[in-house]
Amino acid sequence: MRRSEQGARASCDDRAVSPHEHHHPSAAHSHAHGHGPAAPVSRHLRKVIAAVLIPFATAVAVGLVLLWPGGAPPHKPSGVGFDQPTEQARVIKVAEVNCADVHAEQQPQPPSPTGQPPAGGADKGKPCQQTTIKVTTGKNTGRTFRTVVTPDALRHYTTGQDVVVSYSPKAPKELQYAVSDVDRTLPMWILAAIFAFAVVIVGRLRGVLALVALAASFVVLTLFILPAILQGSDPLVVAVVGGSAIMLIALYLCHGLTARTSVAVLGTLASLLLIGLLGSVFINWALLTGNTDDTTGLVHGLYPDIEIRGLLLAGIIIGSLGVLDDVTVTQTAAVWELKEADPSAGWRKLYGAAMRIGRDHIASVVNTLVLAYAGAALPLLLLFSIAQSSVGTVATSEVVAEEVIRTLVGSIGLVAAVPLTTLLAALVVSADRKATGAPGSDSGAAIGEEPGAGPLAGVGVSADTPASVVESRPGRRGGRGGRGRRRKR
């Protein structure tokens, strides 16, 4: 009868071990958790992690409520630069005309010092294009106006092409509209659809959740961070609160409400604090104003109360957040998988193995950041090269020094995130695992076992497994009937 009951339990309980595993308790542990999702840590450690993260999440929620702007402040467009109302329009006619007839003659260019022909000489004698454009949105829908495109212009138009026009109500009627850009709605939406399709096909459910998290990030950015800064709130405080909200939403939505994700959150938070501290120190020390381009100057002119230095630091924090998430999640996952592969590994061994992974990650991420910033500033670097300025002059000029400090501060935070997150993950995943097998081993109970789960935790059997099954497994420290001594916590 007992053999029959034992066989039934073995067939129903998916955690029953094989005969080979009877002699290898660690193998049983690997069988129980080898290919499934990461098991949580013990209840005690979950409480410790919650004691840290719940107040932090509460503070972020309170910050969102207190700083919530309720929309961007009312603003009357000035008509300068980007601060112009725009409408949609369409090209309805393109005709070739003599440039002299429309007063668009090219001015003669002086010869270059090297004797080369002047720029634009190849276009001399070519006809101009007179384009008729019809406004399709706004209160002046249906109005048409003309614009002339010279042969050396970088942008030419075709009949039926959609464009964006700026509107200056104070200008003379014939000059109120001007083409400011082309309409790129269709190619942008198609590219976004291809991106979403690729993410969902490869990532499946995780890909869908990642897209939802991306949408949530844009919501926080457009509905909270930007309007709150325009309302006059401290850009640094807004960036910290908004960035923390984005971090919590993205990480927990994409990776689940688990201890592993919580460790990544803690590592990201610690690195963001370091980036904020270093950024504040070096922005002030290097006497950066943050007002290095026309866009920033326009924003400061329209909203003088905005702290431009704080805006610069806020940009550094938000810009570093996305890459930090990648580093901390990767390192935490590496530690968890290493523990699953070798349950007997202590935290020192886990830390050393995961750091070998992390060093490769550091090398690639830092190079990625530097090249990304260099690519964005490539036209500026070309201007310095044309001026034949020295490297020292270029690097210490404010417009370049701002990007250098942004890059280096963010990179330091990324570098620090690897050992911080790895150490925290190694300590968490190894905690509450006392020796139950060979001396010196810390394989102990499975990660997800609750306190008081019984002496059978960690070998893939439940506490109600019959005594005859337990007695057939050597190496167990129990008495008759499988009533082994419970491990004290």
Salt bridges, closest charged atoms under 4 A:
GLU5 OE2 - ARG9 NE 3.61
GLU21 OE2 - HIS31 ND1 3.82
ASP83 OD1 - HIS75 NE2 2.89
ASP123 OD1 - LYS126 NZ 3.58
ASP162 OD1 - ARG90 NE 2.74
ASP181 OD1 - ARG155 NH2 3.50
ASP181 OD1 - ARG184 NH2 2.94
ASP326 OD2 - HIS361 NE2 3.32
GLU337 OE2 - ARG260 NH1 3.72
ASP342 OD2 - LYS349 NZ 2.83
GLU402 OE2 - ARG406 NH2 3.29
GLU403 OE1 - ARG406 NE 3.36
ASP432 OD2 - ARG489 NH2 2.85
ASP442 OD1 - LYS339 NZ 3.72
GLU449 OE2 - ARG15 NH1 3.33
GLU450 OE1 - ARG43 NE 3.26
GLU450 OE2 - ARG46 NH2 2.92
ASP464 OD2 - ARG9 NH1 3.67
